[in-house]
Amino acid sequence: MAEGLANPDTAGRLVVTETAVSKHIRSIFAKLGLAPGDAGHRRVLAVLAYLNS
C-alpha cells in the first residue's frame, strides 16, 4: 500500500485475488476508523497511521 500500487497490482505481487486484496484493505480502513468520506486519501492515512505506531 505504501508503494501506491492499485489493488490489481498488489494482488499480482502477492499472488492472491484482487477481491482478497480489497477485503483486506477494507478491513484495515475499518480498524483504523477511516470512513469512505474522510478528508484525505484513506490509503495515505492508513500508511501514516502505520508509520506513526
Secondary structure, 3 states (H helix, E strand, C coil): CCCCCCHHHHHHHHCCCHHHHHHHHHHHHHHHCCCCCCCCCHHHHHHHHHHCC
